[in-house]
Amino acid sequence: MAEPIDKNSQVTSITDAEKDIANAGPAIFTNRFIGAFGPWGVRITFAELGLNGNGAFRAAVVMTMDDAKSLRNMLQDLEEQQKAIQAEKDGQVTNNG
């Protein structure tokens, strides 16, 4: 496994092989997320809800609670990266310190 990006994060940098895997298939649109947990771990179901109110299942994943926490951390890191990029575009200075 790759080393963490920083000591406070569970998110790791990815290898070239992992990048290839991540981009090997199509991405599907989702705008609804349903979470459940049980003895098997955390299940996250992804769905798409249309303007007419009809919904469609898109995918579901099951992971351990530790992996769910890593997913949360990765999403938070992505949000911070997006904010920094937007702030740079807007001519602002960010302080992550």
C-alpha atoms as one frame of an Amber mdcrd trajectory, in Angstrom:
protein
   0.000   0.000   0.000   1.161   3.537  -0.739   2.254   5.931   1.973  -0.312
   8.399   3.384  -0.372  11.848   1.782   0.167  13.414   5.210   0.394  12.121
   8.752  -3.127  13.334   9.642  -4.841  11.643   6.706  -5.947   8.079   6.073
  -5.902   8.846   2.359  -2.959   7.469   0.444  -1.360   8.458  -2.801  -2.160
   6.033  -5.588   0.123   4.073  -7.838   0.087   4.182 -11.632  -1.527   0.725
 -11.643  -4.304   2.005  -9.344  -4.816   5.019 -11.637  -5.233   2.627 -14.563
  -7.823   0.628 -12.610  -9.682   3.801 -11.580 -10.005   4.904 -15.198 -10.656
   1.482 -16.758 -14.433   1.758 -16.895 -17.140   4.336 -17.461 -18.348   6.632
 -14.721 -22.051   6.668 -13.946 -24.002   9.686 -12.736 -25.441   9.564  -9.240
 -27.240  12.177  -7.177 -28.573  10.084  -4.285 -26.642   8.062  -1.710 -28.127
   5.652   0.790 -26.002   4.289   3.617 -26.560   1.325   5.908 -24.341  -0.606
   8.277 -24.332  -4.041   9.775 -21.978  -6.769  10.939 -20.580  -7.008   7.382
 -19.552  -3.343   7.322 -20.962  -0.277   5.604 -23.087  -0.461   2.442 -23.395
   2.656   0.301 -25.950   2.538  -2.486 -25.741   5.041  -5.331 -28.874   5.994
  -7.245 -30.092   8.616  -9.665 -33.288  10.530  -8.990 -34.754  12.262 -12.045
 -36.753  15.475 -12.178 -39.949  13.416 -12.488 -39.206  11.740  -9.143 -38.374
   8.374 -10.635 -35.261   6.763  -9.269 -32.807   4.253 -10.643 -30.252   2.074
  -8.870 -26.730   2.704 -10.161 -24.329   0.748  -7.938 -23.659  -0.344  -4.374
 -20.464  -0.984  -2.466 -19.735  -2.688   0.845 -16.661  -1.830   2.896 -15.341
  -2.018   6.427 -15.921   0.915   8.754 -12.198   1.728   8.547 -12.439   1.889
   4.748 -15.568   4.059   5.041 -13.569   6.461   7.226 -10.795   6.495   4.611
 -13.414   7.289   1.955 -14.691  10.157   4.104 -11.154  11.483   4.503 -10.513
  11.232   0.771 -13.705  13.167  -0.008 -12.735  15.852   2.517  -9.262  16.085
   0.967 -10.795  16.412  -2.513 -13.052  19.187  -1.250 -10.063  21.048   0.214
  -8.150  20.659  -3.058 -11.136  22.008  -5.002 -11.420  24.981  -2.632  -7.697
  25.745  -3.022  -7.950  25.569  -6.816 -10.995  27.847  -6.808  -9.331  30.301
  -4.430  -6.274  30.431  -6.709  -8.533  31.076  -9.707 -10.252  33.825  -7.745
  -6.867  35.375  -6.859  -7.147  34.572  -3.164  -4.430  33.180  -0.927  -5.212
  30.033   1.074  -3.732  29.136   4.444  -3.863  25.409   5.225  -1.625  25.801
   8.131
